[in-house]
Every structure is written in structure tokens, then in C-alpha cells.
């Protein structure tokens, strides 16, 4: 919402604005695209994945409350936007930042750091809090009328909601950070992956879905979907080699094994026991399950298609699989660690 308000304030002064959003695995840009479309804002999308992964592993300015390197992220975004100014024929940069709204990246010292390190002192304008900050050259030159800018500060969203009403903006997104790195449960999983050096885009993508269990020696991970939507998420996220554990007609959750260098019978049985534990079969005792090895992205896409179409018969015809029997058991009894 803050960015929408900042854009609207500057547009009211007759200034043309174009938007830039940064696409990463941790942030859903569909919201940004939807909101930009509502206000007819041209939107440029910059891929941020490789950079953000590097920043997470070694942030120069540390993390926020979770695994969010907010200052490093914002600084890189401002620098990148500055690089694009010539191409876009832009005179200055605006952001939706509000002084004091975010405890890590929007303190006065943090805003100054970002401005100084990005060398944007004369061209970086924060319209919502401008009256609480030093005037920029953009304001001093008269390009932007400082009197029409605001002095919003703090974490309360009431001033922005009131401003939205005054500007006749009635349909705006629920105020929220939107970044998965600020979510405690996701960050805890990510910390484990960081420690294990399992930090590819695919590894990270899987963290959004399912229950995750590590073998005691951290050599393999078992993932189990929570519901139908989650099952699809697990399968869609996986592109590399994995073991697929299932029951007849895919009854219950999706269960997969990743990370492994060598697969052992004990691991297969643990996955089967967990599969039963988190399915409606958990009260039925010992059950027959199956497993197959998915070798590459092409096979993974085929599995996903068959599952979406609920086409179990063709799946069995295309993939070789073996059967085994297991009892439903809790992960603690199986000597596994939940993350």
C-alpha cells in the first residue's frame, strides 16, 4: 500500500512515474503486478534470485528478526534502480518507505545508510516521510513540491489508511511485509538448509510446502504434503532426482525423499511410516506402499501431470516401482528430526 500511496502523491504533481519490482523466490510479485495494473502503472520486473541468495548467506548489515537481510536488500534494490535511470530517462527515485515503520531497515540510521551507500543523496525521495527527512535536491530545485509531501512515521497504519481514503484509493492490499524471509517458520527451515549448504533455488522452493524431516545424520530429507494443494506444491517444486513414496491410487499425502547420496531400505521404510502417520490410513495398521526413483526434470514434470489429472493407472505403466510394507509411526520413533 505504501508504494501505491507514494506513486499517487507524486503523480498528483503532474509527474510521470514508472514502477520497478524485484522478483524473487521469497516474494510473490503477482501482488505488485495486480496493484500496478489497478493504477495503470508501467511495471519493470528485475530478477533478484541470485543476488538475494548471496545476500542471505553473507549480509553485510546483518539480519532482521528472522533470516531477512533487509538493509542489504534495500540497498541493492536502490543501487539497481539507479543503474536503470538512464535507460528509463528518469530524473529521480521514489520509494514507499516510511520512517520507523520497519525496525531493521526503516530506522533513520538505516535510511541514511542506504542513501549514502547507494550514492543517491540528491535523487532518492521518500514521499510519505519526506517532511521528517532532510530535503533532497529534487525538492530544493522545485521539481517536486515539498509542501505536498508528508510526515508519516511509525508502525501504525492508520495514517496510510486515512490517506488512501483521501486519495480515493479504496481497493488496496492488506498491510504486510510479504517476504517469506520475515516468517519465523520458513526462516528456521532456511537456516537448516544454510547450515547443510543445500541452498539452490529448488531446495529453497520446497521449503514453502509440506512437513520436513531430516535423517539423524542429515544425509536425507523426507517431505510430506499437508493437503491436496500442498501435494501439488511439493511435486511442482522438485526438479531434480528424488524418491517418490505412495500408496495405491495416491491415497493420502505426497511423500518424497531428497538430499540422499545413497538410498537405504531403512530410509524408505521411515518415509512409508510417516506417510501412513499423516494419512487417513494411520488407524489401519500395517499397509502396503510403493516407491519409485524420479531421475530428472522431465520425469518430475510427468509425475506432476499424472497427479494433477489423477491418472494413477498411466503413472503405473510409465514408471517402474517396488512395493514394501510399513506401520504408521511418529518421526521421533523413527529417529528423525522435524524442521
C-alpha positions as CSV (number, residue, x, y, z in Angstrom):
1,X,0.0,0.0,0.0
2,X,2.8,2.4,0.8
3,X,4.2,2.3,-2.7
4,X,0.8,2.9,-4.2
5,X,0.4,6.0,-2.0
6,X,3.9,7.3,-2.8
7,X,3.2,6.9,-6.6
8,X,-0.2,8.7,-6.2
9,X,1.3,11.6,-4.3
10,X,4.0,12.2,-6.9
11,X,1.5,11.8,-9.8
12,X,-0.7,14.5,-8.3
13,X,2.1,16.9,-9.0
14,X,1.9,16.1,-12.7
15,X,5.0,13.8,-12.7
16,X,5.1,10.6,-14.8
17,X,6.0,7.6,-12.7
18,X,7.1,4.1,-13.7
19,X,7.4,1.2,-11.3
20,X,10.1,-1.3,-10.6
21,X,9.6,-4.6,-8.7
22,X,12.1,-7.3,-7.8
23,X,11.2,-10.8,-8.4
24,X,12.5,-13.5,-6.0
25,X,11.5,-16.9,-4.7
26,X,10.7,-15.2,-1.3
27,X,8.2,-12.7,-2.7
28,X,5.1,-13.1,-4.8
29,X,5.3,-10.4,-7.5
30,X,1.8,-11.1,-8.6
31,X,0.5,-8.7,-5.9
32,X,2.8,-6.0,-7.2
33,X,1.6,-6.7,-10.8
34,X,-2.0,-6.7,-9.8
35,X,-1.7,-3.4,-7.8
36,X,0.3,-1.7,-10.7
37,X,-2.4,-2.7,-13.1
38,X,-5.1,-1.1,-10.9
39,X,-3.4,2.3,-11.1
40,X,-2.1,1.9,-14.7
41,X,1.5,2.0,-13.6
42,X,4.0,0.6,-16.1
43,X,6.0,-2.0,-14.2
44,X,9.5,-3.2,-14.8
45,X,10.4,-6.6,-13.3
46,X,14.0,-7.3,-12.2
47,X,15.1,-10.8,-11.3
48,X,16.6,-10.8,-7.8
49,X,17.0,-14.5,-7.1
50,X,20.8,-15.0,-7.5
51,X,21.5,-11.8,-5.6
52,X,19.2,-12.4,-2.7
53,X,20.6,-15.9,-2.2
54,X,24.1,-14.4,-1.9
55,X,22.9,-11.7,0.5
56,X,21.2,-14.2,2.8
57,X,24.4,-16.2,3.1
58,X,26.6,-13.2,4.0
59,X,24.7,-10.0,4.7
60,X,27.0,-7.1,5.3
61,X,24.4,-5.3,7.6
62,X,23.1,-8.4,9.3
63,X,19.6,-9.9,9.6
64,X,16.3,-8.6,11.0
65,X,14.3,-10.6,13.5
66,X,14.5,-13.7,11.2
67,X,16.7,-14.5,8.2
68,X,15.8,-11.3,6.5
69,X,18.8,-9.1,5.4
70,X,16.5,-6.1,4.8
71,X,19.2,-3.4,4.7
72,X,21.3,-5.3,2.2
73,X,18.2,-6.0,0.1
74,X,17.0,-2.4,0.0
75,X,20.5,-1.1,-0.7
76,X,20.9,-3.4,-3.6
77,X,17.5,-2.5,-5.0
78,X,18.2,1.2,-4.8
79,X,21.6,0.7,-6.5
80,X,20.0,-1.3,-9.3
81,X,17.2,1.2,-9.7
82,X,19.9,4.0,-10.0
83,X,21.6,2.0,-12.8
84,X,18.3,1.9,-14.7
85,X,17.6,5.6,-14.5
86,X,19.4,6.5,-17.8
87,X,17.6,3.7,-19.7
88,X,14.2,4.8,-18.3
89,X,15.1,8.5,-18.7
90,X,14.2,9.1,-15.1
91,X,15.1,12.2,-13.0
92,X,14.8,10.7,-9.5
93,X,13.8,7.7,-7.5
94,X,10.9,7.3,-5.1
95,X,10.1,4.6,-2.6
96,X,7.2,3.8,-0.3
97,X,9.4,3.6,2.8
98,X,8.1,5.1,6.0
99,X,10.4,6.3,8.7
100,X,10.2,4.0,11.7
101,X,7.8,1.5,10.1
102,X,10.2,-1.4,9.9
103,X,12.5,-2.0,12.9
104,X,15.5,-3.0,10.8
105,X,15.6,-1.2,7.5
106,X,13.5,1.9,8.0
107,X,15.1,3.5,11.1
108,X,16.6,6.9,10.5
109,X,20.1,5.5,10.6
110,X,19.2,2.7,8.1
111,X,17.5,5.1,5.6
112,X,20.6,7.3,5.8
113,X,22.9,4.4,5.3
114,X,21.0,3.2,2.2
115,X,21.0,6.7,0.8
116,X,24.8,7.2,1.4
117,X,26.0,3.8,0.3
118,X,23.9,3.9,-2.9
119,X,25.1,7.5,-3.6
120,X,21.5,8.7,-4.2
121,X,21.5,11.6,-1.7
122,X,20.3,14.0,-4.4
123,X,17.8,11.7,-6.2
124,X,16.2,9.4,-3.6
125,X,12.9,10.7,-2.4
126,X,10.6,9.1,0.2
127,X,7.3,11.0,-0.2
128,X,5.4,9.6,2.8
129,X,8.1,10.7,5.3
130,X,9.8,13.4,3.4
131,X,8.9,16.2,5.9
132,X,10.7,14.2,8.6
133,X,13.9,13.8,6.5
134,X,16.4,16.3,5.0
135,X,15.2,17.9,1.8
136,X,16.7,16.4,-1.4
137,X,17.9,18.3,-4.4
138,X,14.8,17.1,-6.2
139,X,12.7,19.2,-3.7
140,X,15.1,22.1,-3.4
141,X,15.1,22.5,-7.2
142,X,11.3,22.7,-7.3
143,X,11.0,19.6,-9.4
144,X,8.9,18.2,-6.6
145,X,6.8,20.5,-4.3
146,X,7.9,19.5,-0.8
147,X,4.8,21.1,0.7
148,X,2.7,18.4,-0.9
149,X,4.7,15.6,0.7
150,X,4.0,14.1,4.1
151,X,5.4,13.4,7.6
152,X,4.2,9.9,8.3
153,X,6.3,8.0,10.8
154,X,6.0,4.9,13.0
155,X,4.4,1.4,12.7
156,X,0.8,2.4,12.9
157,X,-1.0,2.0,9.5
158,X,-3.8,4.4,10.4
159,X,-2.2,7.5,8.6
160,X,-1.8,5.4,5.4
161,X,-5.4,4.1,5.5
162,X,-6.7,7.6,6.1
163,X,-4.6,8.9,3.2
164,X,-5.8,6.1,0.9
165,X,-9.4,7.3,1.6
166,X,-8.5,10.9,0.9
167,X,-6.9,9.9,-2.4
168,X,-9.9,7.8,-3.3
169,X,-7.9,4.6,-3.2
170,X,-10.5,2.1,-1.9
171,X,-9.1,-1.3,-3.0
172,X,-5.6,-1.8,-1.6
173,X,-3.7,-4.9,-0.3
174,X,-3.7,-5.8,3.4
175,X,-0.7,-4.2,5.0
176,X,2.0,-6.8,5.4
177,X,5.7,-7.4,4.7
178,X,5.0,-10.1,2.1
179,X,8.6,-11.5,2.2
180,X,8.9,-15.1,3.3
181,X,12.3,-14.3,5.0
182,X,10.3,-12.5,7.7
183,X,8.2,-15.6,8.5
184,X,9.7,-17.4,11.5
185,X,8.8,-21.0,10.5
186,X,10.2,-20.5,7.0
187,X,13.4,-18.9,8.3
188,X,14.1,-21.7,10.6
189,X,13.9,-24.2,7.8
190,X,16.1,-22.0,5.7
191,X,18.7,-21.8,8.5
192,X,18.9,-25.6,8.4
193,X,19.5,-25.6,4.6
194,X,22.1,-22.8,5.0
195,X,24.0,-25.0,7.5
196,X,23.7,-28.0,5.3
197,X,24.8,-26.0,2.2
198,X,21.6,-27.1,0.4
199,X,20.8,-23.7,-1.0
200,X,19.8,-24.0,-4.6
201,X,16.6,-22.4,-5.9
202,X,14.9,-25.8,-6.0
203,X,16.0,-26.6,-2.4
204,X,14.6,-23.3,-1.2
205,X,11.4,-23.6,-3.2
206,X,10.5,-26.8,-1.5
207,X,10.5,-25.1,1.9
208,X,7.2,-23.4,1.1
209,X,5.4,-26.7,1.2
210,X,4.7,-29.7,3.4
211,X,6.3,-31.2,6.5
212,X,10.0,-31.7,6.5
213,X,12.0,-34.3,8.4
214,X,15.8,-34.8,8.4
215,X,17.6,-38.1,8.9
216,X,19.6,-38.2,12.1
217,X,22.9,-37.8,10.1
218,X,21.4,-35.0,7.9
219,X,22.1,-37.1,4.8
220,X,18.5,-37.2,3.6
221,X,15.2,-35.3,3.9
222,X,11.6,-36.6,3.8
223,X,8.9,-34.2,2.7
224,X,5.2,-34.8,3.2
225,X,2.3,-32.7,1.8
226,X,-0.3,-31.4,4.2
227,X,-3.3,-31.3,1.8
228,X,-4.1,-31.5,-2.0
229,X,-2.8,-28.0,-2.7
230,X,0.3,-28.7,-0.7
231,X,0.9,-32.0,-2.5
232,X,0.9,-30.2,-5.8
233,X,3.3,-27.6,-4.4
234,X,5.8,-30.3,-3.3
235,X,5.7,-32.0,-6.7
236,X,5.9,-28.8,-8.7
237,X,8.9,-27.5,-6.7
238,X,11.0,-30.6,-7.3
239,X,13.1,-30.7,-10.5
240,X,16.0,-32.9,-9.7
241,X,16.3,-36.5,-8.5
242,X,14.1,-37.8,-5.7
243,X,12.3,-40.9,-4.4
244,X,8.5,-40.9,-4.6
245,X,6.7,-42.9,-1.9
246,X,3.0,-43.5,-2.3
247,X,0.0,-45.8,-1.7
248,X,-2.5,-47.3,-4.1
249,X,-4.3,-44.6,-6.1
250,X,-2.2,-41.9,-4.2
251,X,-4.3,-42.2,-1.1
252,X,-3.1,-39.7,1.5
253,X,-0.2,-37.2,1.2
254,X,2.6,-36.8,-1.3
255,X,5.8,-38.2,0.2
256,X,9.3,-37.7,-1.3
257,X,12.9,-38.2,-0.2
258,X,15.6,-35.8,-1.3
259,X,19.2,-34.9,-0.4
260,X,20.3,-38.6,-0.4
261,X,23.6,-39.8,-1.8
262,X,22.7,-43.4,-1.3
263,X,19.2,-44.7,-0.6
264,X,18.8,-47.4,2.1
265,X,15.9,-49.6,3.0
266,X,15.6,-48.1,6.4
267,X,15.0,-44.6,4.9
268,X,12.3,-45.9,2.5
269,X,10.5,-47.6,5.4
270,X,10.8,-44.4,7.5
271,X,9.2,-42.4,4.7
272,X,6.4,-45.0,4.4
273,X,5.7,-45.0,8.1
274,X,5.5,-41.2,8.1
275,X,3.3,-41.3,5.0
276,X,0.8,-43.5,6.9
277,X,1.1,-41.5,10.1
278,X,-0.1,-38.4,8.3
279,X,-2.8,-40.0,6.2
280,X,-6.3,-41.5,6.9
281,X,-4.6,-44.9,6.9
282,X,-3.0,-44.2,10.3
283,X,-5.6,-46.2,12.1
284,X,-5.5,-49.2,9.7
285,X,-2.2,-50.7,10.9
286,X,0.3,-52.2,8.6
287,X,-0.1,-51.2,4.9
288,X,1.4,-51.8,1.5
289,X,3.2,-48.9,-0.1
290,X,5.3,-48.3,-3.2
291,X,8.3,-46.3,-4.2
292,X,10.0,-45.2,-7.4
293,X,13.0,-43.2,-8.3
294,X,12.4,-40.0,-10.3
295,X,15.7,-39.2,-12.2
296,X,15.3,-35.8,-13.8
297,X,13.2,-32.8,-14.5
298,X,11.3,-34.4,-17.4
299,X,10.2,-37.3,-15.2
300,X,9.3,-34.9,-12.5
301,X,7.0,-33.0,-14.8
302,X,5.4,-36.2,-16.0
303,X,4.7,-37.2,-12.4
304,X,3.1,-33.8,-11.7
305,X,0.9,-34.1,-14.8
306,X,-0.3,-37.6,-13.9
307,X,-1.0,-36.5,-10.3
308,X,-2.9,-33.3,-11.4
309,X,-5.0,-35.5,-13.8
310,X,-5.5,-38.2,-11.1
311,X,-4.2,-40.6,-13.6
312,X,-2.8,-43.4,-11.4
313,X,-3.1,-46.1,-14.0
314,X,-0.9,-44.4,-16.6
315,X,1.6,-43.5,-13.9
316,X,2.0,-47.2,-13.0
317,X,2.5,-48.1,-16.7
318,X,5.3,-45.5,-17.2
319,X,7.3,-45.8,-14.0
320,X,8.9,-48.9,-12.5
321,X,8.3,-49.2,-8.8
322,X,8.7,-51.6,-5.9
323,X,6.4,-52.4,-3.0
324,X,7.0,-52.6,0.7
325,X,5.0,-52.8,4.0
326,X,5.1,-50.3,6.8
327,X,3.4,-49.3,10.0
328,X,2.4,-45.7,10.8
329,X,4.9,-44.3,13.3
330,X,5.8,-40.8,14.7
331,X,9.0,-39.2,13.5
332,X,10.6,-39.4,16.9
333,X,10.2,-43.1,17.0
334,X,11.9,-43.2,13.6
335,X,14.9,-41.2,14.9
336,X,14.2,-38.3,12.5
337,X,14.3,-34.5,13.1
338,X,11.5,-32.2,12.2
339,X,12.4,-28.8,10.7
